[in-house]
Amino acid sequence: MTLEAAFAPTLVIIKRRGAAASYYHGIGNAYSASQTGDIIMMRGIFFAEGLNMDRGVDVILSAGWDEQFNTKTGQTKMTTLIIGFYHDGSQHLVPKEILHL
């Protein structure tokens, strides 16, 4: 009997101060689970997904990582990146600075 299995590679991890890294298969999934101060590390590949950063959390996107997330080896590309806005208590929408390059 032969047993074969295919596992999707981990594409994104979240590093959180004082906690073990969390592993995700998509940028959107990682962002949905992120908290302010997290570092979202992405492999150096093309992601056929977009990211709408609209949750009001301050995160750092770190791109271009190798498969083991040890060194930066390339570029990360995605279809769309939208940085959200939040209400400042008035009737205005204010850009939320959440992307550090």
C-alpha positions in Angstrom: 0.0 0.0 0.0 1.3 3.4 -0.9 0.2 6.6 0.9 0.8 9.9 -0.7 -0.1 13.3 0.7 0.4 16.8 -0.5 0.8 19.7 1.8 0.5 23.3 0.9 3.6 25.3 1.9 3.4 27.9 4.6 3.3 31.2 2.7 2.9 33.7 5.5 3.8 33.8 9.2 3.0 36.3 12.0 5.6 37.1 14.5 4.3 38.5 17.8 6.4 39.7 20.7 6.4 37.1 23.4 4.6 34.4 21.4 5.5 31.6 19.0 5.1 32.4 15.3 1.7 31.6 13.8 1.6 30.1 10.2 -0.9 30.9 7.5 -1.5 30.0 3.8 -2.6 33.5 2.7 -2.0 37.1 3.4 -5.6 37.8 4.1 -5.8 35.0 6.7 -2.7 36.3 8.4 -4.0 39.9 8.5 -7.4 38.8 9.9 -5.6 37.1 12.8 -3.1 39.9 13.3 -2.9 42.3 16.3 -1.3 45.7 16.6 2.5 45.4 16.7 2.6 42.1 14.7 5.1 41.5 11.9 3.5 39.7 8.9 6.3 37.9 7.0 5.5 36.8 3.5 7.5 34.5 1.2 9.1 35.9 -1.9 6.5 34.7 -4.3 3.5 36.1 -6.2 0.2 36.0 -4.2 -2.8 35.7 -6.4 -4.8 37.6 -3.8 -5.3 41.1 -2.7 -5.1 42.6 0.8 -7.6 45.1 2.2 -6.0 46.5 5.4 -9.1 48.0 7.0 -9.2 46.6 10.6 -7.5 49.5 12.4 -4.5 47.5 13.6 -0.9 48.7 13.2 1.2 45.9 11.5 4.4 45.7 9.6 4.5 43.8 6.3 7.9 42.2 5.7 8.3 40.6 2.3 10.7 38.5 0.2 11.4 35.7 2.7 12.7 32.2 1.7 10.7 29.0 2.5 12.1 28.7 6.0 11.6 32.5 6.7 15.3 32.8 7.6 16.6 35.2 5.0 15.2 37.6 2.4 15.8 36.3 -1.0 13.5 38.0 -3.4 10.3 40.1 -3.8 6.8 39.5 -2.8 4.1 40.5 -5.3 0.3 40.6 -4.8 -2.6 41.6 -7.0 -3.9 44.5 -4.8 -3.0 46.3 -1.6 -5.7 48.6 -0.1 -4.8 50.5 3.1 -8.0 51.3 5.0 -9.3 54.4 6.7 -10.9 54.9 10.1 -13.2 57.4 11.7 -11.5 59.9 14.0 -14.6 60.6 16.0 -15.8 63.3 13.6 -17.4 62.7 10.3 -14.1 62.5 8.5 -12.2 59.4 7.3 -8.6 59.6 8.2 -5.9 57.5 6.6 -4.4 54.9 9.1 -0.7 54.5 8.8 -0.2 50.7 9.0 2.3 49.9 6.4 6.0 50.4 7.1 8.4 50.0 4.1 
